[in-house]
């Protein structure tokens, strides 16, 4: 097999590296909403780029077609995985979007497309008038597209549009944090498909036959990685805020399954003396330790509960005290598993209810009872 080196493979190799990085990051968060579909989406994008690099590096027509056919495994499943990612991340249909039934239904057209790709020599439904062009910066396959190619393209763009609409409603969410998440998501998906449309329209005149779509996925992978690292792409925030956070007076904190703060309401920010932007990503037990009036057994038990709760379907309670403006106040802490439709809790909902008045009342009653008991004991002895 004869090969040629061309600088055009560099962005494709970059796509493979960045796609692999996103895949590793997503796999580490595989219990989080959207992580598993994004893992496979990143793998598919990397496979597309890798075999595209092999295609343009090869000088042999037969091997070029084989590599191009393998590319289609990634090409046809990326739109399906994007929809599953959008469904799972957005919590659509009670978190049931990412399942084997939906995957099977959405994959009917992609599987048919793969069949036509590998049997194209007998019917020409995907490629027609295939020739090898050696006149450009690299040897490339020149062809006209068959009728099924356009059906496959329309279906793929339809899936991308559907997934973008699902994600789009997050953009309208009043929280700027959620809006930034959705904008990162939609930018990440828009760039490669704009690149793909540009390639289909201008491939001969502008790009010398170089498919810039995998390069678009390199940028997309980078955006998604930034989203994972800095914008809390897989946070549980949206599910909790829509139901409780801004509707109650008690302090409410939402954490991921690993106890990192994902959201908190204004009452919690006032209680802990920390802004939401500063708190996001911090270990919640460290925040409690820094604020606790007397970090002792009760707080240690609370920290233990925080670390053990992810596999538990029940809520636990504890008590903690804070010194606020020189006054010691007591809070009843309730830690509940937060479910978004999966089998395992995706995070925790921590509420802190101010029970200082009740605590003081109980202490006063206990003092009165103790005083009455003392008087009752002393009373008979005081008689002559």
Buried (B, 14 or more C-beta within 10 A) or exposed (E): EEEEEBEBBEBBBBBBEBBBBBBEBBBEBEBBBBBBBBBBBBBBBBBBBBBBBBBBBBBBEEBBBBBBBBBBBBBBBBBBBBBBBBBBBBBBEEBBBBEEEBBEEBBEBBEBBBEBBBEBEEEBBBBBEBEEBEEBEBBBBBBEBBEBBEBBBEBBBEBBBBBBEBBBEBBEBEBEBBBBBBBBBBBBBBBBBEBBEBBBEEBEEEBBBBBBBBBBBBBBBBBBBBBBEEBBBBBBBBBBBEEBBEEEEBBBBBBBBBBBBBBBBEBBBEBBEBEBEEBBBBBBBEBBBEBBBEBEEBBEBBBEBBEEBBEEEEBBEBBBBBEBEEEEBBBBBBBBBBBBBBEEBBBBBBBBBBBBEEBEEEEEEEEEEEEEEEEEEEEEEEEE
